[in-house]
Amino acid sequence: MQTNKKIDSNKLSQRIIAWGTPLLFALVILIQTTSFRHSKSPTFDETFYLNCALTTVKNGTLDERICGEGVAPIPILLNYLPPAWFAGGEERIEVWKGDPSDPPLIDQARLLNSILIGIPTMLLIYLWLFRRRGYTAGLLGATLVTFSPTMTAHFSLATTDACFTLAALVALATLTCYWKNPTKKNLLWLSLTTSIAISTKYSGIFLFPCILMIMTLLALQQFSVFSKKSLWVVLKRVTVSFTLFLLFTIPLTWALHLFSFSGPLKTVPYAETPDYSAWVRVLGRGPAAQKIMEVSNSHLKRPAPFAGILFQFLHNAAGHDAYLMGDVSLSGWWYFFPMNWLLKSTPVELLLTILGFILGLFFIRDVWITLRQNSEDAPALSSENRGTSVTNEPTNHAPVIWLLAIAVLFFMLLTSRLNLGQRYLLTLYPLLFLFTIDQFWRWFQHKTSLIALLSFVCIGFQLVSITSVQPHYLSYFNSSIGGPSKGHFYLLDSNLDWGQDLPALKKVLAELPSEDRDSYLLYYFGTAHPEAYSIQSHSLNDALPADLDRWKYLALSANYLQGLYTHSKDPFVAFRSLKPIKRAGYSLFLFDLSTPAAKQALQQAVTVLQEMQDEKNAVKPNAVKSSEK
């Protein structure tokens, strides 16, 4: 009896530890994200999401501009709709422009993102590793996610990236279940989770090649000897399965877009359609083509998912201004994201990258050997137990899918012309943690000292990394380039400067002599409203000053300082040789304008800005929307 009580007591203790650990990490995530929320202004994209949510509530229908700008609706509906609903909604015409009333509403959306997205992401990784490799593996995975500056930054922001990461991981988990048990019920679940991922961010289409390859593997497992007949059967089965998957996924995706539309199918009339339009390239010119285009413009509407995916396709084809190590490019660089990974990953994440690559090579070798053995032993294996283990060793289904997802995502990033930031890499981090930890445990499960050493080193150094930059998680750079203080020489935009440091600027300005606090200029990259933080400045974004001598300071965003988003004019090039007197966070620089060099630099900047403004005013509004190109 006493022995049974002791056993029950041990089981209870294990359960308390097993479930208490993720609860503790959930609390840590809330603390970390709260410190970010209270110290950062709305980022560029968050203003857009809030404005669309307020307009959605006001009009009672999904704002067409959401998908029209290539944004999937679920993150907005999940994070922004509740605050917008309680605020009563509001018609926002200038969708990219902030309002002084925005910060409290965006703060609520960020809190929802931390609770609904950040904590479940950590919990999913913990449980997945816990079920496969035990408590210590789950503990390490949860720790790496919780104390990753990159993950924490996007758990703190109410944007699409963390939400997509969670949705993609859930879809991959469902794909694992489908591979193990390919029933129609599991196929329906796979379609639903894939639809959710796509409706969270259109990058979710990366799941299609992953699913197609797994369906091909499923079909191939049925044959030990290949012939023309067997290949035909495989092709037939894959076609049927994938078609059925699409038949479920397409309407589910539109349902998650609330069956909404985003403007006419063709955005401009036939007469205004340029020759380089995709419509003309496909249909040509003529009576039939004219009739089709006129009907498409006047009577047909484009479903919201189609509009969003089309926008992203055209956006990628057109490119976007990007910055890398002093260069600005519209088309980007194939090596942008590898460099991004090297510069903004923590030392632990870089260590796991190397370790994961090595373990991946061994894993691929072992899977290949297993497939050959299964093929040779096929007559002795039934279709139900082929590919599964007769021992308690976890199956290879999940690691294959993790590795496949990493490969597909990384290939998409290498070919992308949208080199905008580390947030596009976000999903790769949990996949790296899952695969590397799982395979390390597989190889060294009986060497507890080695596992303990890896866990201790990873946890310790990950803690050092996040505390070194707290609460400026978005601006993290590793020490190989001098940390975040040197980051603006290497990467910009959402890697460093997303308009988030207005509260820090307010503190910096408060440290100036009282007589100088109204004598500063501001050229700010962002959509948040400076007045929301009591920053009463002359904004160069709105108007150029007539009398330059009266201004004593210039607050300048890192993007503009380094020549990004200045239309190749680079007005502030002279300021790069001047030393700022203060820095707000890591994205805003304060320059003293009292020196002759600074005055000359300001005069040069204003002259170039005036040229940019004149060119902008001289350009007539373009009647052809990007979707027509």
Steps between C-alpha positions, in 0.01 A plus 500: 500500500778740593683417176186575297460834677862583423448413133183710486686786667780479244250501213326802646832683534590418141165630378538821698846556353389401148207744497652760728791557263298637206292707742820658630618573148160646415544744789849590376364565150236734644761688704738538205233606255355745751836675533507534120139620474551773756820631342430487126278702267284337230701361213443579134267207431309511829345836412369355174350197678327717759357736239361207300348346814333828600361541149380138500306555822359830376379358167406154624696328220862398458696802380594439135837666556620212719533242223541774242834580664601133509418444868315189618214581741527255793764694703294818463176326596668324790702782653345826383130432463428480879665838582342656190161358596512645851626831360188516284675494163598795287527578130871534426562637152880533517570142591878539546475809720493479878289691750588623851234264638665188353752387768248370761312301233818353353619421852186288550560325167858426603383352827257274314782392267719407797223292656344346190814453292819524705405267783338233277810498275723427798253240628484321163879468480521385862232232458630377165850444639366375834296226332787394275806534722393572854492785747856630458463532124171684543657725762787593269269569206270720708798688645653572160171637367418701812842666519559552130514877431352441155208291621434730796499808275226354284306361794497864617379647171147462367613419145450199274836328544466324837140407421614340174775308678250344739255420219777345287619281790145380564459419131828305500388309810177413319701391195695268728175343621378464143821327395465251783132442434389626155124495553249741349434639846867587544507642148214731594689611812808558285295714261360704789838567665656584162213741429561665837872535425433658159236728652759610754769585248512418131845349545297200617501377141839346591292221653374390157832353377556344843159331491546391139834335582358318802207374292752375243694317771178344625420373153853372441495302826246264347748361248825307536567460128443788263372473148309717257178364642596572861613852412166560329320380814716727716424798276129421508488468880698819558282691254179380662624570855638844421193599298276398788724699734463809277123454475487524880764771538383760246146553638625477859755773428233724352275426799779617731502821295128529586412433134602858427615665179769757437385728220418412139672205337663747262578827672495738200287520182618357171591843358744567786670161483866533393659264250729353766200394712466127567148522356632621164789256500258209546194615305652744254296780341177450315120489542499178704781620727329836542171336597669272756689789657193726515291228666784426742520867590130580531329178613751259653675533834821338614480271806708638786750208517565530126559875534741453789705227336507691171621814676785309666596336171513834321673667792771235494536537122534879529736484798527730800772733626736307725822577686800277562838613630488848346332411171140567399331280241151464356546136400691389809775241528480122501724495808297759695322253728808284570682819603197605702508165680872535574473856631180485705501147640635447851821299551287208620284513189811507281644205692177306450506593130838330458401208719167464322671498159734220607220299662287561190759335277509192724121496520461510120750216470312290756162568339638398161637176644167429671307559180723258312460238772122545502498462124696176518284366785172622352337156461532448874348835586137599480390846391394574856836449670736602220718792601414464871722371775429188702688650795421799720732716292309799356431478129678707237182662370533827692877553438453437127223761490702751704797458269280518191332820624840658573623414150189635323486819706871566457478448124210747481702755696807461279289578193298781659543860386338629822802532729315681777608343824571214733128456560486299176736252669292473816347157427844349446606554862251262669553249217874516569445450873265209445720313254837557669384417852308193380795362306756582769290301748471220247876465472598570861194394702709276723776757558331711763813702574526615138129589490535689827803690366320602179190607694703702752704678232198578280280625783778708655612674183145552375423681825808717456393590146150614588597690815772686306239669282188512720251651421629586150445145374421608143841667465708202612825433315763256622843613616674393178430848359497690829141440610192716433694827525670410172198336341405797279819448299379152398119471498205738525121505470326249731840363601571820692282799414127435474391826662499352852717744697288813550473439879879480519525822298271672747739408783801619303336835421408543866872491582572804281525848653150636557555797267590264212215251526292674234789559261536166329409348165372146452523277197332182617447168327174363628125540508456566872400854592775687694238708682378182671826519698493879551769550238431847363747534215531645155473191281698496178257232384227767482670827405849641450610785730569845356747618764762232563704701752236484773518120530748352746443124465392243244343169599549261209384142444767243414331408172525855369848554643629205297316597181215248502159613367642830373452419129874475427548866596666429837438847652667421832826356368703778668359411841659155479839660562370686807477350845153515661488642851230256611310196382137409567490124521700376205297652218497879557806725504519853644747737333624834628448764227717769657824405323585630149520143363155418638349823361644425158369141518152629589503751216598223258228270635227764471606581145476134396171454685362799310606338171329176606184692589500686168542174306216343695268793429594495131405135456137458404300238692532166331162361403634148462509302820776254575270204445470599133872485432 
